[in-house]
Amino acid sequence: MSDRLTALKDRMARALLNSLRKVSPRMHNVELVIAVVSAALVVAILFAIGFVHSTYARANRINKQYEECQKAAQDLQETSDYLTEEVRAFVSTGDRTHMDNYLFELESNDRRGKALDVLRSHANSAAATKALEEARTQSNELAQTELRAMRLTAEAYGMEDLPRQIITAHLSDVEAALNKSRKLAFADELVNRNAYTLKKFAIKEHGQACSTLLINELQVRLEENNDLLSTYIIALQVSVVALLIVMLVETLSTRFLLLWPISMHETSIRDGKPLVPGGARELRTLTDAYNDMYERNNTTTESLRYEARNDALTGLLNRGAYDELLFLHKRSSALILVDIDYFKQFNDEFGHEMGDAILIEVAATLYASFRSNDYVCRIGGDEFAVIMTNATPDLRDVIAHKIDKVAAFLHDTSNGLPSVNISVGVAFGNPQSTEDGLFKEADTALYDTKRRGRNGYTFANEL
């Protein structure tokens, strides 16, 4: 990877130097310009100072709006994820603390509403406003679904003195008449089914669309403002120098407008840093071109890093990333090994395209079923691993429930794929665990599942 990055930097440097050789003759016009504008330099300096002050103030305002939009977009996503985690935790455990946390965030903190209000205050385009309204509408709908799920859970556990928001959550006659176990099952389905996940994705997409439109608009305004500011500063500097030594400025202006900025850029290029706009207009244009190439180079670097850690087919973390993560979390996590039962038969009967589709479906189901701070990896052909961080044996029932949900979803053939069975082995780390030892425990549990007929799960401490 380092060789590819070095080659990219070399091409960027050569392109920049070639462009400099083409534009440098244009600087000879500076000599004539200085002689013509010398009489107007005093007036130009006064105007330039005023423009610099106003442009600088405008840049500060745009930067503040830019930061507000970025923070609002981040708050919107973080709050949505937090609310989802709390409602799912309440439905899974019946711990009232999670319900109180959810309602406090929804009603008192209201970071989601505040973030939407910030984005609304900066929305100047019809597209941004529409995306914002879609995000708000679907966010409210999602909240109603979550409140329904919490009411069903609270009623199933026989909780009393429920908050107004929970009591007033609408339930149909059929839902209200369900028994305890069905209410719990239906509440779990409400906050974990595909429709709920898709609505969360839709909210995220609309929020990102709105914030992207706003941020892009602010970036354009900021770039225009920065160009003006650079122009006014350079004009002010050139005017002052020209006023003092109008007849002797040729050498100094050449150095100031071209050679000195180039020496700075040369250092930046050698250090692999972006260039700061400055110098003559031609050089600023080249600076923008270089910075654009620099950004593309960074994007390429990130892509290479992604390819180094992620599986090409499923997008999950690959075996190398798994080894690193297991080493870091071996003493405080649960290791869940998952194998697809008789996977070779799918390839033989339906072909490798169907086999790939099944792998992708299993990967997506596992990824969606665990927490955002858990790591889902593909460690072999049809072998998957989940490193569930900060997990102790107390979470055995939670993990078993997740595995049951994954298995149930993979049995469903409505998506056009054949029914898939999985075998699972689970082991919990402890302060004395090693990565090899933890893997061996989980693998032994997986083997026991297969020995007992597959299509199930085994916990290591149950062997």
Buried (B, 14 or more C-beta within 10 A) or exposed (E): EEEEBEEBBEEBBEBBEEBBEEBBEEBEEBEEEBEEBBEEBEEBBEBBEEBBEBBEEBBEEBEEBBEBBBEBBEBBBEBBBBBBBBBBBBBBBBEBEBBEBBBEBBEEBBBBBBBBEBBBEBBEEEEBBBBBBBBBEBBEEBBEBBBBBBBBBBBBBEBEEBBEBBEEBEBEEEBEEBEEEEBBBBBBBBBBEEEBEEBBEBBBBBBBBBBBBBBEBBEEBBEEBBBBBBBBBBBBBBBBBBBEBBEEBEEBBBEBBBEBBBEEBBEBBEEEEBBEBBBBBBBBEBBBBBBEBBEEBEEBBEEEEEEEBBBEEBBBBBBEBBEBBBEEBBBBBBBBBBBBBBBEEBBEEBEEEBBEBBBBBBBBBBBBBBBEEBBBBBBEEBBBBBBBBEBEEEBBEBBBBBBEBBBEBBEEEEEEBBEBBBBBBBBBBEEEBEBEBBBEBBBBBBBBBBEEEBBBBBBBEEE
